[in-house]
């Protein structure tokens, strides 16, 4: 049971890190133009939190981490 909590804690930390590093600037630009879908953004962040190993491996392959 504790490994599930650790999995989500890692996912949340990486989600915040990736958001600040890769997505926040584009989000702010689109928000100023009123072209942001808030619910879509939340779903994206949820999936990024849940499926963080996929993005992590992709970043390792592309050496973006």
C-alpha atoms as a printed R data frame, in Angstrom:
   type eleno elety resid chain resno       x      y       z
1  ATOM     1    CA   UNK     A     1   0.000  0.000   0.000
2  ATOM     2    CA   UNK     A     2   2.816  2.424   0.779
3  ATOM     3    CA   UNK     A     3   4.270  1.991  -2.722
4  ATOM     4    CA   UNK     A     4   1.076  3.475  -4.212
5  ATOM     5    CA   UNK     A     5   1.506  6.584  -2.076
6  ATOM     6    CA   UNK     A     6   5.176  6.841  -3.076
7  ATOM     7    CA   UNK     A     7   4.223  6.405  -6.752
8  ATOM     8    CA   UNK     A     8   1.761  9.318  -6.586
9  ATOM     9    CA   UNK     A     9   4.104 11.521  -4.576
10 ATOM    10    CA   UNK     A    10   6.801 11.034  -7.220
11 ATOM    11    CA   UNK     A    11   4.209 11.710  -9.916
12 ATOM    12    CA   UNK     A    12   3.069 14.938  -8.287
13 ATOM    13    CA   UNK     A    13   6.626 16.185  -7.803
14 ATOM    14    CA   UNK     A    14   7.591 15.407 -11.394
15 ATOM    15    CA   UNK     A    15   4.345 16.880 -12.705
16 ATOM    16    CA   UNK     A    16   5.065 20.188 -10.955
17 ATOM    17    CA   UNK     A    17   8.665 20.133 -12.182
18 ATOM    18    CA   UNK     A    18   7.706 19.437 -15.801
19 ATOM    19    CA   UNK     A    19   4.896 21.980 -15.696
20 ATOM    20    CA   UNK     A    20   7.246 24.735 -14.536
21 ATOM    21    CA   UNK     A    21  10.010 23.727 -16.932
22 ATOM    22    CA   UNK     A    22   8.140 22.869 -20.154
23 ATOM    23    CA   UNK     A    23   4.511 23.967 -20.176
24 ATOM    24    CA   UNK     A    24   3.923 27.017 -17.986
25 ATOM    25    CA   UNK     A    25   5.271 29.600 -20.452
26 ATOM    26    CA   UNK     A    26   3.012 28.412 -23.288
27 ATOM    27    CA   UNK     A    27   0.063 28.200 -20.905
28 ATOM    28    CA   UNK     A    28   0.542 31.797 -19.792
29 ATOM    29    CA   UNK     A    29   0.766 33.022 -23.403
30 ATOM    30    CA   UNK     A    30  -2.456 31.215 -24.307
31 ATOM    31    CA   UNK     A    31  -4.154 32.423 -21.141
32 ATOM    32    CA   UNK     A    32  -3.463 36.056 -22.102
33 ATOM    33    CA   UNK     A    33  -5.148 35.388 -25.455
34 ATOM    34    CA   UNK     A    34  -8.114 33.675 -23.717
35 ATOM    35    CA   UNK     A    35  -7.441 30.420 -25.565
36 ATOM    36    CA   UNK     A    36  -6.999 28.181 -22.529
37 ATOM    37    CA   UNK     A    37  -9.228 25.246 -21.725
38 ATOM    38    CA   UNK     A    38  -8.930 24.985 -17.931
39 ATOM    39    CA   UNK     A    39 -10.552 21.557 -17.719
40 ATOM    40    CA   UNK     A    40  -8.284 20.217 -20.453
41 ATOM    41    CA   UNK     A    41  -5.268 21.526 -18.585
42 ATOM    42    CA   UNK     A    42  -6.362 19.789 -15.392
43 ATOM    43    CA   UNK     A    43  -6.924 16.513 -17.239
44 ATOM    44    CA   UNK     A    44  -3.464 16.838 -18.802
45 ATOM    45    CA   UNK     A    45  -1.885 17.386 -15.379
46 ATOM    46    CA   UNK     A    46  -3.802 14.428 -13.949
47 ATOM    47    CA   UNK     A    47  -2.584 12.140 -16.725
48 ATOM    48    CA   UNK     A    48   0.942 13.483 -16.363
49 ATOM    49    CA   UNK     A    49   0.791 12.634 -12.661
50 ATOM    50    CA   UNK     A    50  -0.569  9.139 -13.254
51 ATOM    51    CA   UNK     A    51   1.515  8.182 -16.271
52 ATOM    52    CA   UNK     A    52   4.747  9.865 -15.218
53 ATOM    53    CA   UNK     A    53   6.959  6.822 -15.979
54 ATOM    54    CA   UNK     A    54   6.188  7.144 -19.692
55 ATOM    55    CA   UNK     A    55   7.256 10.798 -19.814
56 ATOM    56    CA   UNK     A    56  10.236 10.069 -17.573
57 ATOM    57    CA   UNK     A    57  11.529  7.362 -19.929
58 ATOM    58    CA   UNK     A    58  10.848  9.578 -22.961
59 ATOM    59    CA   UNK     A    59  12.853 12.378 -21.339
60 ATOM    60    CA   UNK     A    60  15.689  9.979 -20.505
61 ATOM    61    CA   UNK     A    61  15.826  8.857 -24.119
62 ATOM    62    CA   UNK     A    62  15.774 12.464 -25.359
63 ATOM    63    CA   UNK     A    63  18.065 13.586 -22.500
64 ATOM    64    CA   UNK     A    64  15.747 16.397 -21.437
65 ATOM    65    CA   UNK     A    65  15.761 15.520 -17.759
